[in-house]
Amino acid sequence: MSLVNGGEECMHPFWNHYPQYPNRNDHTQTENHHYNHQMMQSITNLENQIQNLVKAIEANNELLRSIEQKQNQVITSGGGSVIVRM
């Protein structure tokens, strides 16, 4: 590493004796990777929840259709028909 002082280049060899620490960019990349991983997990979790919600809605719709059919059931007895509404 060098510094420029008044047009002269000064070398500082002692800087090379210290361990290299991750720079801010490496740290930011690690944070971004962690954030992206969390986001992908969240998206996967939301997709699973949506699939479960769709299944529950389909089951609920089927139950409602069944109830509606029973409410509109035509009973024939005795000579006439009666529509039974519950």
Secondary structure, DSSP 8 states (H G I E B T S, - for coil): -EEEETTEEEE-GGGGGS-----HHHHHHHHHHHHHHHHHHHHHHHHHHHHHHHHHHHHHHHHHHHHHHHHT-EEEETTEEEE---
